[in-house]
């Protein structure tokens, strides 16, 4: 999934390599999600926006 992210703190949330949205992460919304990363970080606001679009 391509996600540019808002660049703000992810609030501790992100998707792991299995696609599960979970807490315990550290970084900014949009980190990861590249071909060499098996995870990506997404804040709650961006996740809600994405879920509405799908």
The 8 nearest C-alpha neighbors of each residue, nearest first, counted from 0:
[[1, 2, 32, 33, 39, 3, 18, 34],
 [0, 2, 3, 32, 33, 29, 4, 39],
 [3, 1, 4, 29, 0, 32, 41, 39],
 [2, 4, 29, 1, 5, 6, 28, 30],
 [5, 29, 3, 28, 2, 6, 41, 45],
 [4, 6, 7, 28, 29, 3, 45, 27],
 [7, 5, 28, 27, 4, 29, 8, 30],
 [8, 6, 27, 5, 28, 9, 42, 4],
 [7, 9, 27, 10, 28, 26, 6, 42],
 [10, 8, 42, 28, 27, 11, 41, 12],
 [11, 9, 8, 12, 42, 43, 25, 24],
 [10, 12, 24, 23, 22, 9, 25, 13],
 [13, 11, 22, 24, 21, 10, 9, 42],
 [12, 14, 40, 41, 20, 39, 21, 24],
 [13, 15, 20, 19, 18, 39, 38, 40],
 [14, 16, 38, 18, 17, 19, 13, 20],
 [15, 17, 37, 38, 18, 14, 19, 39],
 [18, 16, 15, 19, 14, 38, 37, 20],
 [19, 17, 15, 14, 16, 20, 38, 13],
 [18, 20, 14, 15, 17, 21, 16, 13],
 [21, 19, 14, 13, 18, 15, 12, 22],
 [22, 20, 12, 13, 19, 14, 23, 15],
 [23, 21, 12, 11, 24, 13, 20, 10],
 [22, 24, 11, 12, 25, 21, 13, 10],
 [25, 23, 11, 12, 22, 13, 26, 40],
 [24, 26, 11, 23, 9, 27, 10, 12],
 [27, 25, 8, 9, 24, 30, 28, 40],
 [26, 28, 8, 9, 7, 6, 30, 29],
 [27, 29, 41, 9, 4, 6, 40, 42],
 [4, 28, 30, 3, 40, 41, 27, 6],
 [31, 29, 40, 39, 28, 27, 32, 26],
 [32, 30, 39, 33, 36, 38, 29, 40],
 [31, 33, 39, 38, 36, 30, 1, 34],
 [32, 34, 36, 31, 35, 37, 39, 1],
 [33, 35, 36, 32, 37, 31, 38, 1],
 [34, 36, 33, 37, 32, 31, 38, 39],
 [37, 35, 33, 31, 38, 34, 32, 39],
 [36, 38, 16, 35, 15, 32, 39, 31],
 [39, 37, 15, 16, 36, 14, 31, 32],
 [40, 38, 31, 32, 14, 13, 30, 29],
 [39, 41, 13, 28, 30, 29, 14, 9],
 [40, 42, 28, 13, 9, 29, 12, 46],
 [41, 43, 9, 28, 45, 44, 10, 12],
 [42, 44, 46, 45, 47, 41, 12, 10],
 [43, 45, 47, 46, 42, 48, 41, 49],
 [46, 44, 48, 47, 42, 43, 49, 41],
 [45, 47, 43, 49, 48, 44, 50, 42],
 [48, 46, 50, 44, 49, 45, 43, 51],
 [47, 49, 45, 51, 46, 50, 44, 52],
 [48, 50, 46, 52, 51, 47, 45, 53],
 [49, 51, 47, 53, 52, 48, 46, 45],
 [52, 50, 48, 49, 53, 47, 46, 45],
 [53, 51, 49, 50, 48, 47, 46, 45],
 [52, 50, 51, 49, 48, 47, 46, 0]]
